[in-house]
């Protein structure tokens, strides 16, 4: 895939398996739906609001260091990604967890991994209880904050994201094509069923106007 465009021959080969994805692509010059477009410029432009949230998180917590980690939501595996019910369930699970651990302010984003598993990316002040988070990293510089802000601006369905060379150790090129078509199929079906816009990035406990 180049510049969010699917190779027409790939789309044609997978048309029987993903008919609605193919029809969308065929009528849009094989460009993916807007919700699945992913590139550096798009992430950079959207990251500005995330960086503002990170600054507010540091201010309300009086902690200059922020931690990024993953929060397991495997109990939502198999749930439709484009669903208000799924998002609300994730919100309830995450907010109840951090309420129990005494964390009052945090940023999180719901995501479906390339392997289909549901999880959230979470940003917490480093001074807080990190129980429940895995793969934690401290954002120790402005560059780190900028990189994670851009990372949080990728599509919520990781199957739509571009592959890195190391990813080919896990999945083949054909599997990447299949993942992308599956992501398009689900997004197109959801869009046809509802005109609602879905928001996956959320924050809790950030005061406005800071």
Secondary structure, DSSP 4 states (H G I P E B T S, - for coil): -BTTB--HHHHHHTTTTSHHHHHHHHHTTTBPPGGG---HHHHHHHHHHHHHHHHHHHHHHT-S-EEEEEEE-GGGTTS-SS-HHHHHHHHHHHHHHHHHTT---EEEEEEE-TTS-EEEEEEEETTS--TTEEEEEEE-SHHHHHHHHHHTTS-SBGGGSPP-GGGGGTS-HHHHHHHHHHHHHHHHHHHHH-------EEEESPPTT-
